[in-house]
């Protein structure tokens, strides 16, 4: 495959109040000054023979060929191939539970969560973009669970990059917390006395703070950064190419919190990925579900659930979804169905998956399964792929009592279990957070 473009693509803000920028500024500064989110000015269509030529390609090479179309000429081809192949060096297997029901496992990377795709790609892309610079890059990231561990491992000991991870105290699992608080070196964990939305607000406010901008080169590894969405497109293609029977319309069910994951899928669909549509499966934090039902977007206070990585009351990427569809609710609702489930339903789904399919699922995967089941009941001619976004061992307290047996810890988590936690307690007050950043010089 070989495709060539003549001009350098720019990125615009979803609020359209600042000038268009290049890849380096969009990725390294993360957030436009108008508090919008960056989007590519052109979403290129995949060549008509893309999927025909993609048959038989490895996951890494399939991802590279897709990335070349999406990123056009922003990164030299040999550099992009190296970045993608180092990012996608683990599998994303498709498990068929029934003829019309499939599970896409996205947790075979180093942190055992789907966030590995984004974190590994970003760390390598940022290193490339900074290779001629001398100034240190400060990455701020808010996490509701798995982002922190993936970012910590993805950027660990990377020269010239310092990472600060903010996570809500008492609202991540023990092993998730160990992943982001035990590495040390260039990784610092701040334990915030609040919710994920508080953590996200602190990070966003810091990016808009002129005092900090003068002192530091701030960037984000959250899905507010456009570079996080690019590699998340890859596994949507892998899922489609892995399906043995494509005669029935294919829908992807995504357990959704901050909506970066499903936004990546919608971008891939816009490029020509032949999914019939998407299913946003929410837990009790159902802001998007309410929007699909009513056409009104109303952020709400975060509700704590056992699927904690989805506990988001004001999903950032809703801006990008609105932008993709020109703000048209009816068009969004045509492509995205939505469901919401509480903890009791989630626990029952974990039990059902184990009893009926001998499949052990984390709570987020169970929420996706519930969405897939609900959709299939209403669409008998469809087939659904639902995403398994984290290894169940990261949620032992929720999973083991339900299935009545122990979950074996993978080696990557076993070595962390007894390591001492090292975090800095902070309040959700921005002045305190800013003072901490300034104190480090």
Steps between C-alpha positions, in 0.01 A plus 500: 500500500626850421312827522640853468365838608635836398429728796559496876172447686412740781284463811219729609322555830145377540417850625653659187636798696874449442716453192570160350821334615739226394538154650776597743303782661175298507666203671746670732264776617197265501231762566425808286495835678123526442444183709376304201659176377720452195364322194667427163387742229452206264390144570623321190301215350667160489581394142228284349731197490630547856328200657574276204870578527486474881413129492777300663686798648622482858322714760800736508523538123124543465521776760789667320320504168196657666715754686660612172158592364384672817822691568581567133852653483531620860769249597769348274391156385790309654449678834126433499551132420746468791261678740203286400686169502642576848151597618314199360733221611228305683177344381135607520325164453135470401312236704170377357258411779211441260441541127385860548693589815875557510742636758804708403770466766704819526699426816796297374746791531735579791246675726224247420259767372395644164671829590835337409433571133469873560776535759764307305423686176506839674828442681675412176336776295583761765861381515522542123345847510736609779820346369647837395389684815689554824213596732343235724141400421255485791207264444192542717244222495174442686391140545188324617684169499690352208640809326741564786657155492533497123655847492734420788633192321494660155709802607703342780865610499460685169774765481380860497142415608356543849153354575255610769194277545191621687258235626193513729576367848316177585342475155747276318568135573797397713695357207418795274640725772814291533563531125518877517652556847789253518727582205674817616772666291320737257149394612323692781152408627268755662214350702216751470231525767218510244364345181648436157322812377693697763826349373408580140405857593836557668687377193293706255533814712878457514521493121318833479716663771739752343731497803556127465532523121790742543678272746435153358435313179172338599337216314231241574473126454123501553261456212477878475826455306432418135796261497314266736220446249719405202620160633157424646374478143730204437313235694170587332658394172649190661157401630340537159776312319482218760129432445452180304144579394429855387165428336305644795540872583775551758460729802764580762398535865733725701496539881505878511615756756693795356402392145846507346478132408172523312608829336794313348256244363283772349807649330586158357142464377519843336811380317316198362512225762181305418346478846125551485507698824613523859352435842604720792449292813498718811495415866293715741683807362261537209548853369542375143212253528276788610624707207412227248157460659413870529735701278610699806858479632511567873819417693435356844678416823705182476347184645746246647459149352692173482585584137700795628689588181165607354402723793492826305229762535629742236659301215759715320472333162133586464636817335669293232190290435292815456765638266508183288124522445464877477307504827211301350345280768298295250816410303687398814204288613497326159857379548512456878253315721532539876414297810556545873540233770541514876739301722242230574457431129877511450560243774233273352669528159837399645330191643318422177814526288681263733216250530383498139827547312770420760625853435638714782434869438587823674207731590558723195491201269178389670341839429597462133354148496172633638486761227569238235229269634243780515578609146482146360154452650377797299701422184472128413684542169809661653821372656684685775862518609530620859826621646678342794707795617689369805621172649260385776784458749515879533158485670532205735274646770213530254551188288606217734200507736266478200664211316583314822858425411834678498633683196861423420720808510713553189872535568487874420260559791639237735832683526318824592272357769738544792680813383446805723265766369661841447250780440457862606158589649352824361166677514296578186592869545675636190717746693650211697563300183663799329720563805616137488597528133685828556683358802671242281658766279 
